[in-house]
């Protein structure tokens, strides 16, 4: 009677081991945001003249296969005041792995700072925010 009990325990240990090693854990890595660089794009904190057009390009990417991108929000804050939303996107399934968009913007006709925040959220609720500050002399 002792042998079947040992076989049962051995079977349970093996089954547990197989299940443990075959299940891939979600590492909870937040998505990434990169700014488009190159001619015509502002990709870092900058000084830009009054009432001047500029462009910021963004690329948000998921970091894990199943953690689709869900939302992308852009806000602006002038001179440290409360932020105002300028774009709020529910990311379509076709772009759940990588979301790209260009924002054509214009500085105010007043000196100060303009802080643009770009925030992406994935399926797990993990959030990444990147900020570009524009100083208007």
Buried (B, 14 or more C-beta within 10 A) or exposed (E): EEEEEEEEEEEEEEEEEEEEEEEEEEEEBBBBBEBBEEEEBBBEEBEBEEEEEBEBBBBBBBBBEEBBBBBBBBBBBBEEEEBEEEEEBEBEEEBBBEBEBEBEBEBBEEEBEBBBBBBBBBBBEBEBEBEBBBEBE
